[in-house]
Amino acid sequence: MKKTILLIISILLLSGCSLQNDNLNGSTIYVTNYPIKYLVETLYKSTETDETYGTIKSIYPNDVDTLNYELTDKLIKEYSQASMFVYNGLSNEKNIAKKFINNNRNILIMDVSYGLSTKNAIEELWLSPNNYLMLAKNIKDTFKDYLTNKTIISDVETNYANFAETMSLLDADLRSIGNQAKTNNTNTIVVTKSTYKFLESYGFIIVNLEDPGYQTEDGQKTIKHNFDNGKYKTLITDVNDESELVKSLVENNKAKKIELNTMTKGITDDNYIETMQEFINNLQATTN
């Protein structure tokens, strides 16, 4: 009888400590930009409490340009003591990962872009819902390789399934808007940089103002003329783009401007889903 009671107590103790004994639960995970932090926080959390299983921090200060920000040697040494570093291997963040490993051979690393590539700009990895879902899958699969607790693994799987559903809806919305715009002959969009060329995969024709032909005076006259005669309607820019050409197109040439937060800044108060949904709504309003 005593042996039976001891066995039951042992099982209960082991069950209660199972989450604490996981090799990552409760640890510190460093990430890079906001889109990556959002994915890690979305996937690596309890389905019951909605709380993350570890402390997830960004290596970047708020609102800095993460594409050009450089960490000091002191910060590299400090951040490399974390349990895991999650980064984008298609950017210069791969060099940060190497430095972290040189400082701490035990740090676990996760490249969210493993096996992926970009055509135009790094931002298309998260601005395209389809690409963003592939980043999430990489995170999910890598967590499964690193984690040891079945409950946490199950939560990661469930969170991924829910997230995949959300991304599929955003992707479907973009395709529907692109198809309708093509029918309406409004699917030609002028953009201020190649970042927005990801929309080509949704049926839009992209006119990029960065192209050499539109950098000349004659090229810009053509753009303005096409807005005046209604051939072009929509202009997509970064948030707070105050360039002279953008101002002129909006104020003088009937361009309907859509601003898109490309989410390359450090951690902010932005919400990925809300940002993308607002963009999709504005795109629909100007093209249909």
C-alpha positions in Angstrom: 0.0 0.0 0.0 2.8 2.4 0.9 4.6 1.6 -2.3 1.4 2.4 -4.2 0.9 5.8 -2.5 4.6 6.7 -3.1 4.2 5.8 -6.8 1.1 8.0 -7.1 2.9 10.9 -5.4 5.9 10.5 -7.7 3.7 10.5 -10.8 1.9 13.7 -9.6 5.2 15.4 -8.8 6.5 14.5 -12.2 3.4 15.8 -13.9 3.5 19.0 -12.0 7.1 19.6 -12.9 6.9 18.5 -16.5 6.6 22.0 -18.0 9.3 23.4 -15.8 11.6 20.6 -16.9 11.3 21.4 -20.6 14.6 22.6 -22.0 13.1 25.9 -23.1 10.2 26.6 -20.8 10.7 29.7 -18.7 13.9 30.7 -20.6 14.8 33.9 -22.4 14.4 34.0 -26.2 15.9 36.9 -28.2 14.3 37.8 -31.5 15.0 40.5 -34.1 12.2 42.6 -35.7 8.5 42.9 -34.9 7.2 40.4 -37.4 9.4 37.7 -36.0 8.6 38.6 -32.4 4.9 38.4 -33.3 5.3 34.9 -34.7 7.2 33.6 -31.8 4.8 35.1 -29.3 1.8 33.7 -31.3 3.2 30.1 -31.5 5.1 29.7 -28.3 2.3 30.2 -25.8 -0.2 28.2 -23.7 -3.5 27.6 -25.3 -5.1 27.7 -21.9 -3.6 30.9 -20.4 -2.5 32.6 -23.6 0.8 33.4 -21.9 4.2 32.7 -23.5 6.2 29.8 -22.1 9.3 32.0 -22.0 10.5 35.6 -21.9 10.6 36.9 -25.5 12.6 40.0 -26.2 13.9 41.9 -29.2 17.5 42.8 -29.7 16.5 46.1 -31.2 15.3 49.3 -29.3 11.9 50.7 -30.1 11.4 52.3 -33.5 15.0 51.9 -34.9 15.6 50.9 -38.5 16.3 47.2 -38.0 17.7 46.8 -41.5 20.6 49.1 -40.6 20.9 49.1 -36.8 24.2 47.6 -35.4 24.6 46.1 -31.9 27.5 47.1 -29.7 30.0 44.4 -28.6 28.6 44.8 -25.1 25.0 44.0 -26.2 26.2 41.1 -28.3 27.9 39.6 -25.3 24.8 40.2 -23.1 22.2 38.9 -25.6 24.2 35.8 -26.6 23.6 34.4 -23.1 20.0 33.8 -23.9 18.7 30.3 -24.5 17.7 30.9 -28.1 18.1 33.5 -30.8 15.5 33.7 -33.6 16.5 35.6 -36.7 16.1 36.0 -40.5 19.0 34.4 -42.3 18.2 36.2 -45.5 19.2 39.5 -43.9 22.4 40.8 -42.1 20.9 39.2 -39.0 22.8 36.0 -39.9 26.0 37.8 -39.0 24.5 38.6 -35.5 23.7 34.9 -35.1 27.4 34.0 -35.9 28.6 36.4 -33.2 26.1 35.0 -30.7 27.4 31.5 -31.3 31.0 32.7 -30.9 30.1 34.1 -27.5 27.9 31.1 -26.4 28.3 27.7 -28.1 25.2 26.5 -26.2 22.7 29.0 -27.6 20.0 27.6 -29.8 19.4 29.4 -33.0 16.4 29.5 -35.3 16.5 30.8 -38.9 12.9 31.7 -39.8 13.7 32.0 -43.5 15.4 28.6 -43.8 14.7 27.2 -47.3 13.1 30.4 -48.5 14.1 33.2 -50.8 13.1 36.8 -51.8 12.6 38.3 -55.2 12.5 42.0 -54.5 12.9 43.0 -50.9 13.2 41.4 -47.5 9.9 42.8 -46.3 8.0 40.6 -48.7 8.7 37.7 -46.2 6.0 39.1 -43.9 4.0 41.5 -46.1 2.8 38.5 -48.2 0.5 36.4 -46.0 1.6 33.3 -47.9 5.3 34.0 -47.2 4.5 34.9 -43.6 2.8 31.6 -43.1 6.0 29.8 -44.4 8.0 31.7 -41.7 5.5 30.5 -39.1 5.9 26.9 -40.3 9.7 27.1 -40.0 9.3 28.4 -36.4 6.8 25.7 -35.6 9.0 22.9 -37.0 12.2 24.2 -35.3 10.4 24.5 -32.0 9.3 20.8 -32.3 13.0 19.9 -32.8 14.1 21.8 -29.7 11.2 21.2 -27.3 10.9 18.1 -25.1 7.5 18.6 -23.5 4.5 17.1 -25.3 2.1 19.6 -23.9 4.1 22.6 -25.2 4.6 20.9 -28.5 0.9 20.3 -28.8 0.2 24.0 -28.0 2.7 25.1 -30.7 0.9 22.9 -33.2 -2.5 24.2 -32.2 -1.4 27.8 -32.3 0.1 27.3 -35.7 -3.1 25.7 -37.0 -5.1 28.8 -35.8 -2.6 31.2 -37.3 -2.5 29.3 -40.6 -6.3 29.8 -40.8 -5.9 33.5 -40.3 -3.2 33.8 -42.9 -5.2 31.8 -45.4 -8.1 34.3 -45.0 -5.8 37.3 -45.6 -4.3 35.6 -48.6 -7.7 34.7 -50.0 -8.9 38.4 -49.5 -5.9 39.7 -51.5 -6.5 37.2 -54.3 -10.1 38.1 -54.5 -9.4 41.8 -54.6 -6.7 41.3 -57.2 -9.1 39.3 -59.4 -11.9 41.8 -59.1 -9.5 44.7 -59.8 -8.4 42.8 -63.0 -12.0 42.5 -64.0 -12.5 46.2 -63.4 -9.2 47.1 -65.2 -8.0 48.8 -62.0 -5.3 46.3 -61.1 -2.4 48.6 -62.2 -0.8 50.1 -59.1 2.0 52.6 -58.8 4.4 52.0 -55.9 7.3 53.9 -54.5 9.7 51.0 -54.2 10.2 47.3 -55.0 9.0 46.2 -51.6 5.4 46.2 -52.9 6.0 44.0 -55.9 4.9 41.1 -53.8 1.4 42.2 -54.9 2.2 40.9 -58.4 1.5 37.4 -57.2 -2.1 38.5 -56.4 -2.9 39.7 -59.9 -1.7 43.3 -59.7 0.4 45.0 -62.3 3.1 47.0 -60.4 4.6 50.3 -61.7 7.6 50.9 -59.6 8.8 54.6 -59.3 12.3 53.3 -58.4 12.7 52.0 -61.9 15.2 54.1 -63.9 12.6 55.0 -66.6 10.5 56.8 -63.9 13.5 58.7 -62.4 13.7 61.1 -65.3 11.5 64.2 -65.8 9.8 62.6 -68.8 9.1 59.5 -66.9 7.5 61.4 -64.0 5.4 63.4 -66.5 4.1 60.1 -67.9 3.2 58.9 -64.4 1.4 62.2 -63.7 -0.4 62.1 -67.0 -1.7 58.5 -66.4 -3.1 59.5 -63.0 -4.8 62.5 -64.6 -6.5 60.5 -67.3 -7.6 57.8 -65.0 -5.3 55.0 -66.2 -3.7 54.9 -62.8 -5.7 55.4 -59.6 -3.8 53.8 -56.7 -0.4 54.9 -55.2 1.2 52.8 -52.4 3.8 54.4 -50.2 5.5 53.8 -46.9 3.9 55.4 -43.9 4.6 59.2 -43.7 6.3 59.3 -47.2 6.6 63.1 -47.8 8.6 63.0 -51.0 7.8 65.8 -53.5 6.7 63.4 -56.2 4.3 61.6 -53.8 2.9 65.0 -52.7 2.4 66.1 -56.2 0.7 62.9 -57.3 -1.8 63.2 -54.5 -2.4 66.9 -54.5 -2.3 67.6 -58.2 -2.9 64.3 -60.1 -5.8 62.5 -58.4 -3.7 59.7 -56.9 -5.4 57.8 -54.1 -2.6 57.1 -51.7 -2.4 54.0 -49.5 0.2 54.0 -46.8 1.6 50.6 -45.7 3.6 50.1 -42.5 6.4 47.7 -43.7 7.2 46.8 -40.1 11.0 47.2 -40.3 11.2 49.3 -37.2 12.0 48.0 -33.8 9.3 46.7 -31.5 6.3 49.1 -31.6 2.6 49.1 -30.6 1.7 47.8 -34.1 -0.4 44.7 -34.5 0.4 42.6 -37.5 -3.2 41.4 -38.3 -4.6 44.9 -37.8 -2.0 46.5 -40.0 -2.5 44.0 -42.8 -6.3 44.1 -42.6 -6.3 47.9 -42.8 -4.1 47.7 -45.9 -6.3 45.1 -47.5 -9.4 47.2 -46.8 -7.8 50.3 -48.3 -6.6 48.4 -51.3 -10.1 47.1 -52.0 -11.6 50.5 -51.6 -9.3 52.1 -54.2 -9.3 49.3 -56.8 -12.9 48.0 -56.8 
